Amino acid sequence: MLTKENTVIGFIGVGVMGKSMARNLMTSGYPVVVYNRTKEKAEELLHDGAAWAESPKEVAEKANVIITIVGYPKDVEEVYLGKDGIINNAQANTYVIDMTTSTPSLAKRIYGEAKSKSIHALDAPVSGGDIGAREAKLSIMVGGAEADFAAVLPIFEILGTNIVYQGAAGAGQHTKMCNQIAIASNMIGVCEAIVYAEKAGLNPDNVLKSITTGAAGSFSLSNLAPRIIKGDFDPGFYIKHFIKDIRIAMEEAKQMEMETPGLALAENLYSRLAALGQDELGTQALYKYWQQ
């Protein structure tokens, strides 16, 4: 049984969301070892008591629960399956939890490689952005062995409030694709609504008071539309990462012989912004498409 007394958590990837997630684990009393490609992003956590590791290998040698939230599937593959990665260096009975949005096929591969070495692997992507990470209100969708999910559930409960076991390895990633599909078309609607309000001579803040609590309500409308109105396009979730997610979902849907016209439109619009060098902004910057 994992307890705070016998658990050291390794955390790889302390970016926009990862930093807050690692901090919440530390605040809850877990010792945390962090690694990030850019050490400067970890300085606040190190100042507050986190230990530093020089590589994923060192994290694997020091921790018996390892959480990763990195950028792209290629990063996940390197961190887990590289020569100096987690799987080749973790001890038996270590729990490894990838919270990156990645491909279901890679999640299944990691699970298989981990199982062959008596390592417990879960794919557990999250939704909620920087706000959800900071306030420990993330939605966490989990794939892997149900017993492994039960073992680390107390850790998940420190990070989020909506935690659902979805099924076998890869199921967490498939569920995250459903999440991103819903967000992609919704974000177009949110931005169009704000632009329409402005062009109609309405006060966008007052419009939100009317529509956020009705049938049009959504996380994006309540949390990102106010940022749009204020001209705040700082990333809670990067456009570049959202494009990655959309393309994963499109490829998975293609393999299932499913058409995704909403996703295709979102991919087109976001790709145009990326081509203009705006892929480091938050997803709410889709609003800028109408300002060109």
ABEGO torsion letter per residue (X at the ends): XBBAAABBBBBBGBBAAAAAAAAAAAAAGBBBBBBBABAAAAAAAAAAGBBBBABAAAAAAABABBBBBBABAAAAAAAAABAABAAAABBBGBBBBBABBBBAAAAAAAAAAAAAAGBBBBBBBBBGEAAAAAAGABBBBBBEBAAAAAAAAAAAAAABABBBBAEBBGAAAAAAAAAAAAAAAAAAAAAAAAAAAAAAGBBAAAAAAAAAABAABBAAAAAAAAAAAAGBABBABBAAAAAAAAAAAAAAAAAAGBBBAAAAAAAAAAAAAAAAGAAABBAAAAAAAAAX
